[in-house]
Amino acid sequence: MCKVGVLQIEWGHRFGSMERMTWGRGVEPSFRAEQLPTDTFPVLKYIPSWFPGASFKRKANSWKGIRNATITPPFMKVKKAMVNGTAEDCFTLRCLQRLERPDSRHDNLSVEEEIIKNTAGTMYEGGSDTGSTALLTFILAMLCFPCAQREAQEELDEVIGKERLPDHEDEDFLPYVKALVYECFRWQTVAPLCKYFRFPIPHRVDTDDNYKGYFIPKHSTVLANVWGILRDEKTYGPNAHFFEPKRWLLKCSGQRGWKLNPDMREPISISFGFGRRACPGKHMAVSSFWLSVSSMLHSFNITPAIDKDGNPIEPKVEYVSASQNRPAPFQCTIKPRSEEHAALIRRALDNDLE
Ligand code: HEM
């Protein structure tokens, strides 16, 4: 899920194009630059900030200030708008409406309101860069595997046509698009070592366990090799390293030809983490990703960029191991598939900005 969508869901704020580009720049370093040693060794939180080597505590304090300065104003705006009866429907509004004892003072927050404010902030933190990374992977896959793009567009043309954009109700009728979404999360998972931001997120085993002859004692720290699981040739076959939506599908005799293979375990239960710390935003993330992918495929062609001599630039699968498993910067051309598709997109944009 991308930044703009998350912001709208949390605070009901529709952003103009300039705001879209600049909002949250100050806060981003604190959200995504790195995890702190305390995430892996919680006991370090007891070290005083003046202690030699405890610079991470000073850093955390300064980030706390930036974070607060970013997430407090939109929260206060919703709180004020709720009192005036002008608030847009959003997560913060719904939570505030459920409070038994809302704090009527505009400049004060009750403990419950602090929790709502910080939960919305955490959604921004978890949901913005991850969603854009997944979308970049999708665009790169469409460049490198044009066959998959073409087959998905054929399905969309048949089921949706040119008069409207796809909607969630269409999901079950678009098995190829669903398989393509699965393949994006499998082929280049956003968090390969269940790594979130720069460090892996360790998980703790809460009971003794035996796995294939290995004894894993209670309280052991385990790092899940998500990349390995999702590229396992025993499950995905010798072409596990290729982008191939059809691996999730079975050919059937019906009009449209494909259905999801019930014997293939979908990748969402792996690529969004495990256990109690599994991504709480995964349903929101997957459904907004599906909508973005199906709308883009429906209305645009994604093709290689053209160099100064008029030749297509060969796309390369190159990833940087930064905060997430993100494609290295690449160029491409994204153009409406036809005049009718362009008009459809313009109408959707006008409706959105109204
Ligand atoms: C494509 C989009 C996304 C991906 C690939 C993704 C992936 C992940 C992964 C791998 C984890 C670590 C899970 C673990 O430790 O086992 C995680 C945690 C988390 N995610 Fe997501 N996520 C996405 C979108 C979102 C969204 C939209 C939200 C909120 C609206 C969100 C909120 C969070 C939060 C709060 C955590 C920390 C949970 C905890 O530590 O208890 N994520 N995510």
Residues whose N, C-alpha, C, O or C-beta is under 5 A from the ligand:
A	BS01	HEM	M1 T122 M123 G126 G127 T130 G131 A134 V190 A191 C194 Y196 I201 S271 F272 G273 F274 R276 R277 A278 C279 P280 G281 M284 A285
